[in-house]
Amino acid sequence: MKYKTEGLFHCRMHSGIFLKSEKIYVFPQRIKIMDISKLFSIKILPDGKIIRVPKNYNLRQALLENGLNIDSSCGGAGTCGRCRVRIASGKVHAVPGKKISKREMEKGFILSCSAEVKGDIEVIIPQVKKRKAKIEAGLQELPEGKIYKSIDKTEIAKTKINPWILKEKITVEKPTIFYSTSDLFRLKKSILEKTGVKDIKVPLNILKNLPFLLRENNWEVMVVLNRETGTLIKIQPASERVSFYGLALDIGTTTLAMHLVDLLTSEIAGSASEYNPQIKYGEDIINRIVYSLKKDGLEELHDSVIGAINELILKLLKDSGVSGDDVSVMMVSGNSTMIHLFYGVPPKFIREEPYVTVANKFLNVSAGELGIKYIGEAEVYSIEGVASYLGGDITSGVLATNLSGRKKLSLFLDLGTNGELVVGNSQWMIGCSCSAGPAFEGGGVKCGVRAVEGAIEKVVITEKDYRCSYEVIGEERPVGICGSGLIDLLGEMYLRGVIDRKGKFNKDIGNSYLRFEDEEYRYIVAERKDSAAEKDIFITEVDINNLIRAKAAVYSGIKTLLEEVDLNIADIDRVFLAGGLGKNINVQSAIVIGMLPDIDLNRYSFLGNTSVTGAYLCLLSNEKYRLTEKIANKITYLELSVNMKFMDRYIAGLFLPNTDLKDFPTVERLLYSL
Amino acid sequence: MKYKTEGLFHCRMHSGIFLKSEKIYVFPQRIKIMDISKLFSIKILPDGKIIRVPKNYNLRQALLENGLNIDSSCGGAGTCGRCRVRIASGKVHAVPGKKISKREMEKGFILSCSAEVKGDIEVIIPQVKKRKAKIEAGLQELPEGKIYKSIDKTEIAKTKINPWILKEKITVEKPTIFYSTSDLFRLKKSILEKTGVKDIKVPLNILKNLPFLLRENNWEVMVVLNRETGTLIKIQPASERVSFYGLALDIGTTTLAMHLVDLLTSEIAGSASEYNPQIKYGEDIINRIVYSLKKDGLEELHDSVIGAINELILKLLKDSGVSGDDVSVMMVSGNSTMIHLFYGVPPKFIREEPYVTVANKFLNVSAGELGIKYIGEAEVYSIEGVASYLGGDITSGVLATNLSGRKKLSLFLDLGTNGELVVGNSQWMIGCSCSAGPAFEGGGVKCGVRAVEGAIEKVVITEKDYRCSYEVIGEERPVGICGSGLIDLLGEMYLRGVIDRKGKFNKDIGNSYLRFEDEEYRYIVAERKDSAAEKDIFITEVDINNLIRAKAAVYSGIKTLLEEVDLNIADIDRVFLAGGLGKNINVQSAIVIGMLPDIDLNRYSFLGNTSVTGAYLCLLSNEKYRLTEKIANKITYLELSVNMKFMDRYIAGLFLPNTDLKDFPTVERLLYSL
């Protein structure tokens, strides 16, 4: 093959940025020589946007580079089947595989990651409506009667505000010929006298304006100071209104959540959340780490999350009318991999035995240093993590739940894309991560989806004919089943006898919704005619198996932690459920399938995103921030991957609800009563 | 006048940078509309370079903007007479004034600052050869027998080296599945165990490579650490050679001096010095401050000195073969105005009563933040000053002379463009600045020059016919008289009776070298035929008056300080002479004119640039750096401008050697013996 090098663009591109020349669009992924003698057009439907690519260009790559949001959890390896698009016209070279059937391909469906463009084409990209962005912080919209008192609004209002940022009106002594020390010296002296803060650091940019500001304001000024570092953040005329804000951010594997906090009143001036755009490089942590090993992969992942953060900041500032210059601190929480990617530090060894992070605690840096825009030189702090798979988001959650301050035994369970748990009280804490896998986020389940609009989130099976009734997020026609729906479904199937204790279908009960199609048994949850995509929404034995393994991982994690300290399920005084799944889960169903401890439902608290709540508390009080360091150092980390007891417990958990029924008295009663 | 705006360049220019279009050179000083319909050429002789300017453009500005080094101490105000050039052909509009006579103008000489270009011209720029760059640090080339022991090479070799920078070979514990703390944690632990340094700060750029470096080198690495801040500067394979260097820099009003120091051996790997290019904006501190008030003036002054520093660094690195990445610290010393300009902080209020600095002590910043190149992110420190007119250069000098460590009384005298003094011992110190003016640098003296090649630096008057014999720097034909030459000349004139005690010429002694020309009496030092510029080199009564005022300021400063603490000239155990003038001065002559105390000559030490020597010591030992902070805080500053005793002393000093002769027994004896 001959390459035409003339007119080639040799440049770096970030995702979503696209270089245009006079007539053509080229895709030089880094410096890459391509045959640009033939360029084909790709028309995106339904939008009608047209892009142009060289012959044989990878279709998924072309779409991603052009800013189109193509779902994929395997990062383009052809194993997740999520980057499916439909070719409306034109020629591509695509290969069938496990994740796409011949019949589907006959209808024009292909996996874009496995397709090469061979001519002008028209592509239909499935439109997944996002659930309306809504922050799921513990302090808002808690289900009635399920609010754990220590974290509700009243409690936060009572939290002693001892913020990082201090504002103080200062009168600086006027110099005379006999007292002609420097402006800086007299300023520092006045601040020390008024606030007690020593070793005040005044950056050059403030010094440059200091002499004029002091004289123009008759030596009366308002100073804004970082009490923690002694850094003078701002100095302004005493008469001007002072405002300063902070940002609390949780970087979840799936979702970013941000609060804009008025540090003078401790009120939340605005909240926003958005999907983590890194999803397109891989749905879970492992796939992200794998992507980071590619050339420039780490940089792409970093740029991707920073880009989304910038958008959230811009939105919050715009909506609230707050000036970015008034934002002085940003407090970031997230799991270890997300935090590594946030700082641009390689997460490679998080994935390799013995699973160590580069750092659990990072130095504070300026926003600009990380590429964060709009908030000037605000200082960025992050919450200390415990280990590779027990990150700062968990430390933050423990702070938010006050687990480390309670005398009685608590279990903290963060069920997001990963499952992390901490058991303990004010004396001790032990934590672990149970690699639940992405099943509850819809991964590894054919009709599984994230909690988007159109997701089935509740399921009840009619006793007589085994028909499913369901509730859909956003009251749309269903597109798939999300985590809470899957847990409900699994519980219902077990209770109603659709499946047995091993998760196998009972084929002899006259279940007309159990159908054999494409060489597998499928239990139909929503019929083709009712679904948004006009295809059946169903569950298979393979799906069920994946779900059972996920729930077994969570429960055996809990049991292993308790056994490690010679305690039992019955000793748990309170369960704090956090995370995306933790907010919407039907605990009753989760108990039925043996995922959560079979204890009084009133002992469960549903807290949503405790990671961002903890970050918010740290913004309000630097003592709380110091407390997170203590928490992180106090939690003993248990590595389950080499724990033999965990393995035994896990295997026992591969039955419904468990091999060992004595911990599930309620489930036993339910089974007999039905 | 009509302006043609088409094709105009609207841009900012730094000095020496010049915008070229296809055929013309334009001079838009900031955004300025000029008539560019007529462009005239300026041919620079002897080089032959051609530049083009619009009609009526200021000639000095055109030359400066084109990178030509035009001398001027008044910043273009037309009062110093130093920007003189000769028009070889063509038309300019120039006005005669005090600093240029009609006769000179008839010969084509003009002041370029007062000239507008009216047509194509040819200009001859006087070529002043610079004295060969040679650093004048206390530790090198001291005149034999005049070395003060505590500061010679031997002593510095004995100085306990306790550098900022620490290198240590570290073995980091390998992680296991049961000890899976972060790489950072284990690194910090090993460093703490080996060095005792806590709170180690590891910047992001090092973190990003840390995991790979540790594993590739089997957990054995060499770390380079800033002991002071705990910042990890570098980490590299244990097997690689470690080298780290520091830069010691003195920013003088006239000269920059720099040492490149090997921080492992404490040896000086190279030294360089260069004129401070800010000279073109004004020769002394006051003129620089005035220039800084102009629009963008501060930025120009800052850029100017940083540019020169970059050149010095580049030269030192090139000559020594040292890599800029190995330079970790830069220690800067200088007077308060120079340090303000170095940091880009406005020096405005240094000039206005009550004369306060913005700061005497600045936070350490990274080199890049100031625009310093070639040395990566080396940290830049500066030495704390005492007051507006007693800067870090004096603190540094006090450190270098060990004045603050001596029990006996010392007088430290820094005679550069300004004169600063400190009197004291290990118990107390008092200091002041005597506004000597630029007379000893050649300012305010018609034939005065700086200590360049061709400067007359020693003068003896032949008794019989009052003819001067002289020595010239570089054995060239003379171009003028520098500071030490002027002091010699004044002393000789007084001793030989050429002038009386008031500094007036004795016209009745038959002195054939005293001539009346251009409406003034001139005492000829070198005849026209012998001089490089083919004009007489002479001194006038006005010049003498300026010199007497300068020497009176120095001596009355010394007396006032001593009286303040009830001490006398005779109590002085040692005089440390520092600064450009302090190195080359003939002390005997300085005593004769009543500038320096009339004490045993053996009590004088000549130390050259003590500012850079102090900075060098601070590089070797951070204890020395901490000591400078103590020194700066210990020196009591005396403001002479409002001191009535100083005024009395000053007026008494306007005679030769002084109104009060009792402090000058040697001079009296000399006068009688002649």
Interface residues (C-beta under 8 A of the other chain):
Chain A: P175 T176 I177 F178 Y179 S180 T181 S182 D183 L184 F185 K201 V202 P203 L204 L207 K208 L210 P211 F212 R215 Y343 G344 V345 P346 K348 F349 E353 P354 Y355 V356 T357 V358 A359 N360 K361 F362 L363 V365 E369 A387 S388 Y637 E639 S641 V642
Chain B: P175 T176 I177 F178 Y179 S180 T181 S182 D183 L184 F185 K201 V202 P203 L204 L207 K208 L210 P211 F212 R215 Y343 G344 V345 P346 K348 F349 E353 P354 Y355 V356 T357 V358 A359 N360 K361 F362 L363 V365 E369 A387 S388 Y637 E639 S641 V642
